[in-house]
């Protein structure tokens, strides 16, 4: 099939790689190069970098609205458009171009977690199960029917690990669905509107721990956090980012902090959290107990939100 691929972050790269192996990818659409920090050079998206390695044409529109963008896509004569975490809305004029429609690789078991941050929201909610859906795109937000879903147990995976897992599974499921489209055997299942939940973008407030939360809630926040929304606390006036933690096997007073074997022990509601990997501001990531040994921690030392 002649495929136009649209994607931006690392999650989308495995789908592009598998499409490049199995189909004729005639163009890649991605978000324009990002600039982080004053004076920094523009950084191409992971999808753009991979597309250039494959010598594929790359398009970086700021919007897909308007007749020129529709005509540009039509000129590529795609049989299908494949989307994976692209980051731009596809208007009806774009969706109408490919004869086989637009297919989306979405990182949840739809209709649960429609929207921008399904992986993080599933972790925050304490879901036991998530997965990937290969769906037909409509004008609504992730409202289209799906042709295949692959479930995954979340377990103790953090957002980064789960993203990589779903990206690989999504790429394989995508090829299966495209094969069924070519064979004329694809079957689409409408979403059950009664089960709809939404996954808005994660903010720092969503992953900021405080001592009034349970250990389970704090651990989920840390696992759902990332560079754009870190889980930050302050200990003895020093700001830290929590990178990895687990539920401690013994209790501590809410808000208390002590250095124990294996990490920093943070007291919470009905238990405690063991912070095993932390990053003090201005320093590299380090084991929690090593960080604790470098602090002056007394019996009255407290932790709080940063």
Legacy VTK file of the C-alpha trace (Angstrom):
# vtk DataFile Version 3.0
C-alpha trace
ASCII
DATASET POLYDATA
POINTS 306 float
0.000 0.000 0.000
1.020 3.606 -0.540
1.208 5.002 2.983
1.529 8.512 4.331
2.703 8.308 7.924
2.021 10.990 10.531
3.770 10.858 13.908
6.147 12.760 16.154
7.504 11.179 19.390
9.461 8.009 20.097
6.210 6.050 20.496
5.574 6.439 16.750
8.994 5.264 15.553
8.382 1.473 15.643
5.239 1.927 13.524
7.215 3.891 10.948
9.955 1.261 10.919
7.544 -1.617 10.357
5.653 0.301 7.674
8.914 1.052 5.878
9.693 -2.675 5.831
6.288 -3.837 4.616
4.743 -1.012 2.557
5.555 1.942 0.343
5.855 4.931 2.676
5.602 7.862 0.264
5.916 10.646 2.857
6.209 11.319 6.570
4.439 14.142 8.371
5.733 15.272 11.757
5.650 18.295 14.040
8.164 21.084 13.267
11.548 20.953 14.978
11.295 21.916 18.650
13.492 24.434 20.440
14.175 23.860 24.138
15.886 26.627 26.042
17.078 30.062 24.991
19.539 29.916 22.132
19.210 26.168 21.646
19.325 24.740 18.159
16.076 23.272 16.794
15.769 19.563 17.555
14.047 17.272 15.024
11.417 14.884 16.307
12.329 11.194 16.726
10.081 10.393 13.752
11.806 12.964 11.551
15.219 11.615 12.467
14.205 8.073 11.534
12.476 9.180 8.343
15.614 10.997 7.179
17.664 7.872 7.883
15.281 6.068 5.528
15.595 8.933 2.961
11.852 9.518 3.113
10.263 12.883 2.207
9.364 14.795 5.388
6.613 17.396 5.731
6.348 19.643 8.812
3.154 21.722 8.538
2.045 23.780 11.521
-1.564 22.897 10.657
-3.427 20.581 8.304
-6.325 22.952 7.860
-6.749 24.669 4.521
-6.933 23.685 0.874
-3.149 23.825 0.209
-2.492 21.116 2.796
-5.315 18.967 1.447
-3.988 19.288 -2.079
-0.446 18.480 -0.942
-1.688 15.243 0.617
-3.848 14.417 -2.404
-0.813 14.822 -4.674
0.930 12.021 -2.774
-1.892 9.630 -3.763
-1.891 7.629 -0.526
-3.986 4.497 -0.193
-4.056 5.045 3.556
-2.861 7.557 6.142
-1.401 6.079 9.327
-1.247 8.228 12.452
0.653 7.540 15.688
0.875 10.309 18.300
1.144 12.996 15.634
-0.081 15.951 17.677
-2.159 17.768 15.035
-5.880 17.544 14.361
-6.813 15.931 11.061
-9.767 17.843 9.563
-12.440 16.111 7.519
-10.840 17.310 4.271
-7.661 15.383 5.128
-9.510 12.292 6.351
-11.390 12.115 3.056
-8.265 11.920 0.878
-7.054 8.290 1.255
-9.433 5.651 -0.181
-8.762 3.316 2.772
-9.114 6.099 5.317
-6.881 7.181 8.179
-5.781 4.587 10.741
-4.610 5.544 14.218
-2.329 3.649 16.615
-3.745 4.619 20.012
-2.132 3.614 23.312
-5.174 2.446 25.260
-8.029 -0.036 25.141
-10.626 2.307 23.707
-13.052 3.694 24.700
-11.049 4.034 27.925
-8.580 6.917 27.848
-9.348 8.847 24.719
-6.995 11.784 24.340
-3.410 12.935 24.659
-2.003 11.025 27.659
-3.592 7.552 27.821
-0.495 5.801 29.164
0.074 8.169 32.073
-3.631 8.329 32.919
-3.899 4.549 33.060
-0.990 4.410 35.505
-2.342 7.249 37.647
-5.757 5.623 37.852
-4.246 2.354 39.048
-5.553 0.403 36.050
-4.431 -3.210 36.036
-4.752 -3.449 32.273
-4.151 -1.174 29.304
-3.165 -1.843 25.708
-3.170 -0.533 22.177
-6.020 -0.009 19.721
-5.814 0.236 15.938
-8.753 2.449 15.054
-10.329 4.232 12.094
-10.081 7.981 12.515
-13.095 10.275 12.564
-13.426 13.972 13.282
-14.157 13.270 16.964
-11.447 12.727 19.573
-10.514 9.038 19.237
-14.139 8.136 18.576
-13.762 5.808 15.594
-14.270 2.038 15.549
-11.302 -0.246 16.143
-10.133 -3.243 14.154
-7.750 -4.723 16.710
-6.865 -4.326 20.378
-3.897 -5.831 22.213
-4.128 -5.855 26.045
-1.123 -5.417 28.344
-0.834 -5.827 32.109
0.652 -2.645 33.574
2.187 -4.259 36.650
4.968 -2.032 38.008
5.928 -0.496 34.651
6.553 3.233 34.575
5.347 5.462 31.748
8.598 5.209 29.793
8.732 1.407 29.927
5.046 1.032 29.151
5.331 3.443 26.229
8.085 1.349 24.665
6.084 -1.834 25.156
2.919 -0.425 23.611
4.855 1.142 20.738
6.193 -2.249 19.671
2.854 -4.006 20.072
1.096 -1.201 18.220
3.464 -1.473 15.269
2.811 -5.206 14.892
-0.952 -4.820 15.308
-0.945 -2.031 12.712
0.563 -4.302 10.075
-2.026 -6.985 10.834
-4.844 -4.497 10.308
-3.361 -3.149 7.075
-3.035 -6.710 5.785
-6.715 -7.295 6.528
-7.635 -4.054 4.751
-5.731 -5.196 1.662
-7.404 -8.618 1.846
-10.836 -7.046 2.290
-11.406 -8.928 5.551
-11.093 -6.096 8.077
-13.871 -5.867 10.661
-14.505 -2.694 12.642
-15.979 -2.708 16.157
-17.814 0.435 17.310
-16.729 1.830 20.655
-19.060 1.466 23.623
-19.868 5.051 24.588
-20.807 3.910 28.095
-17.154 3.145 28.818
-15.625 6.424 27.646
-12.990 8.134 29.782
-10.660 10.955 28.757
-6.909 11.375 29.116
-5.944 15.050 29.092
-2.280 15.998 28.977
-0.413 15.382 32.228
0.580 18.478 34.205
2.993 18.835 37.112
0.036 19.129 39.453
-1.082 15.644 38.426
2.199 14.073 39.582
3.173 16.223 42.562
3.230 14.056 45.699
2.354 15.261 49.184
2.329 13.495 52.558
-1.475 13.348 52.755
-1.570 10.822 49.905
-1.307 7.068 50.289
1.898 5.253 49.290
0.022 3.675 46.389
-0.997 7.090 45.051
2.521 8.471 45.376
4.095 5.490 43.626
1.627 5.810 40.737
2.457 9.511 40.427
6.168 8.765 40.186
5.607 6.032 37.593
3.425 8.355 35.519
5.860 11.268 35.727
8.471 12.273 33.165
10.733 15.120 32.016
7.819 17.387 31.091
5.921 16.671 34.305
8.334 15.504 37.008
7.358 14.298 40.485
9.057 16.854 42.718
9.339 17.172 46.475
11.420 19.207 48.921
13.449 17.682 51.753
15.134 19.908 54.308
14.754 22.837 51.940
16.303 20.952 49.013
14.269 20.202 45.889
14.343 16.656 44.525
12.779 14.858 41.589
11.557 11.366 42.426
12.524 9.043 39.593
11.856 5.610 41.073
10.173 4.493 44.281
8.243 1.642 45.810
5.858 1.045 48.680
7.879 0.555 51.860
7.339 -2.551 53.948
6.888 -0.557 57.141
5.065 2.609 58.212
6.319 6.091 58.987
4.693 9.264 60.238
3.163 11.286 57.349
5.678 13.909 56.212
8.647 12.342 57.999
11.829 11.511 56.108
14.799 9.336 56.997
17.693 7.655 55.263
17.448 3.869 55.358
19.110 1.050 53.528
17.994 1.197 49.913
16.610 4.732 49.775
14.891 7.675 51.384
11.927 6.674 53.537
9.074 9.145 53.034
6.180 8.945 55.448
2.728 9.103 53.878
-0.893 8.484 54.826
-1.269 4.897 56.023
2.270 3.892 55.166
5.506 5.040 53.575
7.339 5.225 50.271
10.932 4.194 49.633
12.524 6.584 47.125
15.225 4.474 45.475
16.349 6.884 42.749
16.217 10.673 43.004
17.659 13.707 41.269
18.556 16.720 43.401
18.261 20.000 41.508
21.533 20.793 39.764
22.926 17.262 40.121
22.732 13.904 38.386
20.335 11.175 39.411
21.551 9.111 42.365
20.348 6.385 44.730
17.980 7.691 47.372
20.115 6.536 50.289
23.210 8.223 48.835
21.244 11.452 48.556
20.006 11.069 52.118
23.524 10.589 53.474
24.473 13.934 51.948
21.707 15.749 53.802
21.335 16.765 57.407
18.300 14.706 58.393
17.050 14.966 61.946
14.005 13.542 63.705
12.051 16.689 62.847
13.041 16.806 59.144
9.977 16.834 56.904
9.248 16.370 53.227
6.714 18.419 51.312
5.730 19.364 47.779
8.334 21.401 45.892
LINES 1 307
306 0 1 2 3 4 5 6 7 8 9 10 11 12 13 14 15 16 17 18 19 20 21 22 23 24 25 26 27 28 29 30 31 32 33 34 35 36 37 38 39 40 41 42 43 44 45 46 47 48 49 50 51 52 53 54 55 56 57 58 59 60 61 62 63 64 65 66 67 68 69 70 71 72 73 74 75 76 77 78 79 80 81 82 83 84 85 86 87 88 89 90 91 92 93 94 95 96 97 98 99 100 101 102 103 104 105 106 107 108 109 110 111 112 113 114 115 116 117 118 119 120 121 122 123 124 125 126 127 128 129 130 131 132 133 134 135 136 137 138 139 140 141 142 143 144 145 146 147 148 149 150 151 152 153 154 155 156 157 158 159 160 161 162 163 164 165 166 167 168 169 170 171 172 173 174 175 176 177 178 179 180 181 182 183 184 185 186 187 188 189 190 191 192 193 194 195 196 197 198 199 200 201 202 203 204 205 206 207 208 209 210 211 212 213 214 215 216 217 218 219 220 221 222 223 224 225 226 227 228 229 230 231 232 233 234 235 236 237 238 239 240 241 242 243 244 245 246 247 248 249 250 251 252 253 254 255 256 257 258 259 260 261 262 263 264 265 266 267 268 269 270 271 272 273 274 275 276 277 278 279 280 281 282 283 284 285 286 287 288 289 290 291 292 293 294 295 296 297 298 299 300 301 302 303 304 305
